[in-house]
Amino acid sequence: MLNILPASHAATGSIVVNTPAMDAAVPSRGGIVVSWANHQDEVRAAQRLRYDVFAGEMGARLTTPIAGHDIDLFDNYCEHLLVRDQDTQQVIGTYRVLTPAQALRVGSTYSDTEFDLTRLRSLRERMVELGRSCVHPDHRHGGVIMALWGALGEFMVRNQLDTMIGCASIPMLHNGVVSGDIAASIWRKVQATHLAPIEYHVRPRLPLPVEQLDGSLDVEPPALIKGYLRLGARVLGAPAWDPDFNSADLPMLMRIADLPSRYRKHFLGA
């Protein structure tokens, strides 16, 4: 789920990719192929794409053990979903997925480092975290995102999981100026229309000071966040500030049961 651009953590050691009950690849869709990484070199390709987008395009400050790669400690425990150009085999899109079992092994989700998720404890047994989402700038069209979402839906059904969480990022660099006003304005808008029930609210560990910002701007959420909201996602509370990524991160949750019927058939075949 989610255009997640969280802060980086240094990591060492090799990446072990576990792929229980997964197909090696999903049939190509419009010149692209979706697959789950089975080897370290495939994960490295995703990490290079992430670095190019996050550091090269967004100006994120990444601490990484391998130059030109975005690597953090959660990568070792995640499944990595890849979209490749069918002709060139270049990785052009990626998500990573942290399952409940692997979250127990690593000790937390990434979202736990940005938010107090105490109120989500009843959901954790069937809850995955989606993160490090990005798409190559030459391929930012609906086909890549739809292919990623379709594979994620298949993964959720196959593994009998029902909840997805993640941090949806709003860049704070706008027209060459770093400002939280846009993020504050988007928060005000989605708070009024897509706030989760209070029993699922979470608290940011480093809050964006929305009360000190201009939240009255007439701005639309990023396209990917709008897409998640159309799929039935809910915002869990006020945004956290991620200084390493120059972004404000909204905590978001999406449950399979909340998926609108028109999308349920497309992504789940039900």
N, C-alpha and C positions, 0 to 999 in steps of 0.2 A: 504494500500500500504506500502512498505518500511520497512526495518529493522530499525525501529526507536527506538533509545535508548537515549532519551533526559534526561536532568537533572530533578531531582525530585523537587516538591514543596510540602510543608506540607499542609495537608488538615484536616478539622475536620467535624464532622457531618456524618449522614448516607448517603449512596449512593442511589440515586433515579434513577432507570433504566427505561427509556421510550422506548417502543418497538412498535411504530406505524406500522401497515401494515406488520408485520413480521410473518413468520411461526415460530412455537416453535422450530422446528428442521428440518434439512435437512437430507434426507435418508443417512444411513451409507455408507461409501466409503472405501472398503478394510479394514474393521475392525476398522474404526473410525466413529464418529458421530459429525456433525457440528451443533451447535445451538447458538442462541442469548441468553444471560443471561437475566433471568426474575426476579431473586431474588438476594438479597444482598450476600447470601452465595455463589452463583455462581460467582459473581464479586470478592469476596474474594479469591476464588480458582485461578482465573486468576492473581490476585495481588500477591499471594504466588509464582506462577510460575515465574512471572516477577522478584520478589525479588531473587529467587534462581538463575536465569540466570544473571541478571544485577549485583547484589551485590556478590553473591557467586561465579559465574563463571568469571565475567568480572572485579570485584573489584570496582564497582561503589560505590560512597559515597552517600547513600540515607538518607534523612531526612523524617521520616515516623511516623505517629501517632500510628501505630500498628506494633509491632515487627514482623519481618519476612514477611512483606507485602510491596510492592511498591505501594504507594498511592500518588497522587497529586490532586490538586484542579480541574483539568479537568475531572477526573474520574466521578465526580458527574453528569456531563453533557453528557457523552458519552454512546453510545451503545457498548456492549462488546461481541465480537464474540469468541466462544470457540470451540476448537476441543478436543474431549474426546476419550480415548481408549475405544472401545466398550465393552471389557471384564471387565476392572477394573473401568471404568467411571472416571479415572484420567484425569484432564485437561492437555493436552500435547502441546497445541498451542493456541495462542490468538492474536487478534488485538483489538484495540478500534477505534471507529468511532465517530467523532464529526461532526454533521450535521450543515448546515448553520443556522437553527433556533436556535440550541443550542449554536453555536458560538456567536450569537448575545446576548444570555442570559448571558453567562459567560464573554463576553466583548472582546474576541479575540480567536485565535487558539493558540495551543502551539507553532507552527512555528513562530507566531508573536513575541514571546519572544526571539527567536534566530535570526530572520531576519526582515528587513524592507520589508514588503510585499505590499507596496503602489501600485506597478504596477499590482498586481493581483486583484485590487478592482472590475474590471469589471466582474470577474469570480465568485465572492463570493456567489451570489445567488444560484448557482447550484454546489458549490464546497464543498467537504467534506475533512476533515483532517483524515488521518490514522496514528495511533501511537502505541507505546508500543508493537511492534511486537516481538514475541519470540516463540521459539519451544523448548521443552524439549530435552536435548542432546541425549537421547536414541531414539528419533523419528525424527531425522533430515534427512528425505528422502522426495522425491518429493511428496508423497501422501498427507502429512499434508499441505504443502504449496499450492498444487493444490486445496485442499478442501477449504482452507481459501480464496484463490482467487476466486474460483467458487461462494462461498457464498457472497463475496463482490460484484462480478459482478451482481448477482441477486438482491442485495440490491440497487445498483445504478439504475438498470432498473426499479425496483418496485417503487422507489421514484423519478424518473425522474430527476436524478442528472447526471452530465456529466464530472466532473473534480475531480481528487484526488490529494492532496498534502501531503507532509510529509518530514521528515528529515531522510535521509539514512545514517546510521552511519558506520564509518570506525574505528575499534579499533586502538588505538595508542600504545597499549602494544603488542610488537612483540618480540618473543624469550626472554622474560623477561625484555625487555628494552622499556621504553616509548619514542617514537620518532614519529615525524610528517612526516618523509620522505616518508613513504608508502602512507599516505593520500595525500601528495603533488603530488606524482607521479601518483596516481589514478586520481586526479583532472586534471592534465595535459592531461591525456589520454582521459577522458570523455569530457573534454572541447573541444578537437579537433573533436570529433565524435558525441556527443549527447547534445550539448548546445542548449538551447531553443532560440527562436527569442528574440531580444534585448528588445522588448516591455514587456516581462515577466521576465526580470532579476531582482533579488533581492539582497540586501546587508546584509552581516552578521553583527550582532551587536558586536560580539567578534570574529574578523576574525582569522583564522589560518594563521600565518605568512608565507604563501607559498613561498614568495620571498626569505626568509632566510633559506629555507629547500632544500634538494636535491630532486628535482622533476624528476630525470632522471632514477629512478629505473625501471626495467622491471618487474612490478608486475601486477597481474590481480585484478580487483575489487572483493569484496566479492561475493559469489555465488548469494545471494539474490539481490544485486544491478544489477548483470548481468541479472538476471531474469526480473527485472523491465525494463531494457533497451530493452530486447527482446520484451517486451509487448508494447513498444512505448513510454516509459517514457523519459522525458527530464530533464537535469540538469539546474537549474535556476541561478546558479552563484557559486562563490567560497565558500569553506566550512567555517563553523563556528567552533570554538573550544569549546568543552564542557568539562571543567575540571572535573566536578563531575563524568562523565562517562568515562573519559580517552579516548574520541573519537573525531573524526572530523565528523561533520554533513554536508552532502550535501543536499541542498534544491532541491527537485524533484517534478515534476508535470507529471501527466498522464491524458490524456483526452480519453474518450470512443471513440471518432471519430478517434483517432490515433491507436487504437488497430488493429494489423494486422489481416487479414481475417481468417488465420488459428487458431488464438486464439479467435476471435470473436464468432465463432460457438461453440467452446468448453465452453467458460465462459458465453456467453450471449444467446446461442441457436439461433443466427441470422447469 
